[in-house]
């Protein structure tokens, strides 16, 4: 009985293009049911072994083979995961793609934005209005009014945006237009933002589609972020930057700060 709902969930996930994130959010029900199915199969196998003692050796050999395969595969999988910690993004390459977001990459993404949100809360007025792309981490620590471009927390995106059909990543087919985001009268455009170890350039702002009058950057630095997943135990200090109006937040522009 469990096979049918598992198959249905997998077919649905395949029909929408799969997923690009670790943890398998789109197949979580199937994952849970599969774990239940395996548990029931193991319980049944135990009863079968009790009834057929002669099969114990064969089942033991199978179990040892499976455990050996896992022991070989898991370290390789962990190394692959760590190798993709930076989401494959190169801010100087307009053709770079995030690719698949590994567990390490997702953890790093959230850790950087939680630290950036705390720093934004420290340096910005409490009535500052922001736009963001991914709304999952930074707004929690920033505590500032925030509108997201994907419509997770902003219903106007659904009302004014048609789903993209040009290969957008699953769950990200809706993306608000610049006009929709500007209609919220934001103080900073973080959905056209940047995060990295070095400050962004004005050329990057133009490439990201900076609107007229928004040609500068407003950046905070996170400082080193403790992280047990990082090889050195810390994520190096990151610049988290949002586009700013030309005549506001000049003190946060890394190109205007005294060297």
N, C-alpha and C positions, 0 to 999 in steps of 0.2 A: 504493500500500500504506500510505502514511503517513496518508492522509485518514481511514481508518476508526478508528485509535486516537485521532486528534485529536478526531473527532466523538464517540467514546465517552466521552472524558474530559470534553468540554464538556457532554454530556447528563447525566453523573453530577453535575458541579458544579451544573448547573441544578436537578437533582432534589433536592439538599440545601439549596437556597436561595441558591446563589451564595456570595459572600464580601463582607466589609466592609473588608478590609485591602488596602493597596497591595502590590505585588510579586506578586500572583496566586498565592499559595501553593497553592490548590486546583487550579489549572490549570497548574502548573509543567511536568508531563510534556508536556502539549499545547503549551505555549509552546516547549519545547525541540524538539519534533518539528516545529512550524511553522517555526522558524528553519532546521532541516535541510531542510524541504521548499522553503523559499524559496531556500536555497543551491543545491539540486539544480536548481530551476527556472532560476536565473540561469546555472548552468553549461550547461544545455541550451540556453538562449537564446543564449549565446555561440557554441555550435556551430552553431546555426541561422543566426546572423548571418554566420558565416564562409562558410556555404554559399550565403547569399543576400545579397550586398553591397548590393543595392538597398534592403534593409529597414533599413539602418543609420540613415538619417535619421528614419524613423518611430519606431524604438526610442529614439533620442536624444531626440526630442520628448517621448515618454512619460516617460523618465527625468527630464527637466528639469521636467515638470509635477509629478511626484511629489515631487521635491526641493523645489520651490517651495511645495507644499502643506505639507510638513513644516516648512519654514522659517517659515511663517505660524503653524502650529498649535503648535509646541513652546513659544515664549514665552508664549502664552496658557495652555497647560497648566501651565507652571511657575508663573505667577501664580495660577491656580486652586488649585494645590497649596499654595502658601504661605498663601493665604487660609483654608485649613482646618487651620492648624497647631495649633489648640487643641481639636480633636476635638468642637467644637460644644457643649461642656459648660458649663453655668452652675450652679454649686453652689446658687444661691438660687432656681433654678427646678426644682421636682421633676419637671416634664414634659420637661426638656431631654434630648436624645438624643445619643450620640456620633456618630451618622451614619457616613459612610464615612471611614476612617482613611487619609489621604493619606500619601505618602512623608515629607513634612515632619512631619506629626503623629506618625507612628511613630518617627521619629528623635528628635523632641523628647521624646516619652514615655520612650524608653529613656535619653536623656541625663539627664533629671531624676531618674529612679530609680537610675541608676548613681551619681550624685552623692549622692542621699539615702542609698543603701546604705552608701557610704563614711562618711558622717556618723553613721549609726546604729551602725556598727562602732566608731566612736570614742567614742560616749557611752554605749553600753549594755554591760552585762556579757556575757561571752562565752557564758554559758549561757542567754541570753534566747531564748525561743521566740516566733515570729511566725506569724501567718496573713497570706496575701496573696491578691489576686484573680489578676492576671496575674503569673505566676512568671518571666517572661522576663528581667528585668534586675536588679532590686534585690537579690535574694538572692546574686547573684554577688559583689557588692562588700561586702555586709553580712557574709557569712560566718557567719550565724546559722542555727540550726535553723528551718526554714520549712515550713509546710503551705499548699497552695494550694487555693482553693475550687473550681477547675475540674477538679481531678483529674489534672493533667498530671504532677505528681510525688507525688501522694497517692492510692494505690490505694483507700483507704477511701471516697473519694467515689463511685467506680464501684460499690462494693459496697452503698452505702446510699442512693443517689440515683437517682431516675427522671428521664429526659430531659424537659426542659420542652417544652411544645407550644404556648406562648402567644406565639410570634413571637420567641423568643430568637435572638440572632445566630448564624450558622453557626459551629460549633466551640465554642460556649458554651452548648449546651443542657443540659449537666450543671453544676449549681451546688450546692455542698454546703449543707445546712441549717445554721443557726446552732448547733444542738445537735451536729452532726457536728464542726464546727470547735472548739467549746468542749471536746469530748471529748479533744482533744490537750493540754488544760491550757495554752493559750498565755498569755504574759505581755502581749502586745499584739495587738489585732485590727486589722491593717492591711488586711484584705479589706473592712472597713467603714471605709475611710480617706478621705483627702482630699489633693489636691495643688493648690496655687494660690499666687498672689502675696500673698494676705492670709490671716491665720489663720482657721480655721473657727469657727463658732459652736456653742453647745450645742444650739441648735435643729436644726442640721444633723445632729448626732449622734442626736437623737431621730428625725429623719426617716429616717435610714439604718437604724434598727432597733437602737439600742444596747440590749444586754441589761441586766437589772437589775444595778446596781452598776458599770456601765461608762459613766458619763456624762461623763467627762473626755477630754481629748485629750493625747497625747504627740507633740510636733512637733520636727523638726529643720529647720534652714534650710540650703539648699544653698550660698548665696552665688551670685554671678553665674557662669554656666556658659559657657565659651567654645564657640561654635557657629557655624561658617561659614555655616550655612543661615539663621541669624537676620539680620534686616535690619541690626541694629547690631553684629553679630558676637558677641553674647552673649545667652543666655537670662537674663532677670531672675531674681534670687534667688527660690526657691520654698520654700514651707512644705510639707513632706511629713509627714502626720499619721496616727496610728493611735489607735484608741480604747484607753483605759487604764482599769484598775480605779480606783475612786474613791480608794483609799488608797495608790497606787503611782505612781511616776514624776511626782510633782507638779512637780519641777524642770523638766520638759519641757513643761509646760502653758503655752501663750502667755498665757492669761488670768490666770495666777498669777504671771508674771514681773514684777519691778519695772519700771515704765515710766521 
